[in-house]
Amino acid sequence: MSYMQVMLDFITCKFPFWGTCNFRFEPETKTIFIQCLTSDARAKILADAQRISALDINVEQFVIKLPKSSDIVISHTPRI
């Protein structure tokens, strides 16, 4: 099982209400791109922004994309 498969299994179990989204991971920048198909899916992801930023899964940022809308970036916030 690849790193991406493990990470997506974890994310979809932790956040099951995100709906249908497409994911892409760039290991060089440790970025996950989440392509939302609807504004409702994007709103559900944004509702979890604080929990997403606290994830410690070796991802520096999540970029939420929706056609015809600005991208939203959620950066990892290290725990102190």
C-alpha positions in Angstrom: 0.0 0.0 0.0 1.4 3.4 -1.0 1.7 6.4 1.3 -1.1 8.2 -0.6 -3.4 5.2 -0.1 -2.8 5.1 3.6 -3.2 8.9 3.9 -6.4 8.9 2.0 -7.8 6.0 4.0 -7.0 7.9 7.2 -8.5 11.2 5.9 -11.7 9.6 4.6 -12.2 7.8 7.9 -11.5 10.9 10.0 -13.7 13.2 7.8 -16.4 11.0 6.3 -18.7 13.9 5.5 -16.6 15.6 2.9 -18.5 14.0 0.0 -17.0 13.3 -3.3 -13.6 15.0 -3.8 -10.5 14.2 -5.8 -7.2 14.1 -4.1 -3.6 14.6 -5.4 -0.5 14.6 -3.3 2.8 16.3 -4.2 5.5 14.7 -2.0 8.1 17.4 -2.9 6.1 20.2 -1.3 4.1 17.9 1.1 0.9 19.3 -0.3 -2.5 17.6 -0.7 -4.7 19.1 -3.3 -8.4 18.5 -2.8 -10.6 19.1 -5.8 -14.2 19.7 -4.7 -17.0 19.0 -7.1 -19.5 21.2 -5.3 -19.5 24.2 -3.1 -21.2 22.1 -0.4 -18.2 19.7 -0.3 -15.9 22.7 0.0 -18.0 24.1 2.9 -17.8 20.8 4.7 -14.0 20.7 4.4 -13.7 24.3 5.6 -15.8 23.5 8.6 -13.1 21.1 9.6 -10.2 23.5 8.9 -9.0 23.7 12.5 -8.9 19.9 12.8 -7.2 19.6 9.4 -4.4 22.1 10.4 -3.7 20.0 13.5 -3.2 16.7 11.6 0.3 15.3 12.1 0.6 13.2 8.9 3.7 14.7 7.2 1.6 17.2 5.1 2.5 20.9 5.2 -0.6 22.2 3.5 -3.9 21.3 2.1 -5.1 23.2 -1.0 -8.9 23.2 -1.5 -9.9 23.8 -5.1 -13.3 24.4 -6.6 -13.8 25.3 -10.3 -14.5 29.1 -10.8 -13.5 29.9 -7.2 -10.3 30.9 -5.4 -8.1 28.2 -3.9 -8.1 28.0 -0.1 -4.9 26.9 1.7 -4.9 25.2 5.1 -1.4 25.0 6.6 -0.3 22.5 9.2 0.0 24.1 12.6 2.6 22.2 14.7 1.6 21.3 18.2 3.7 22.9 21.0 
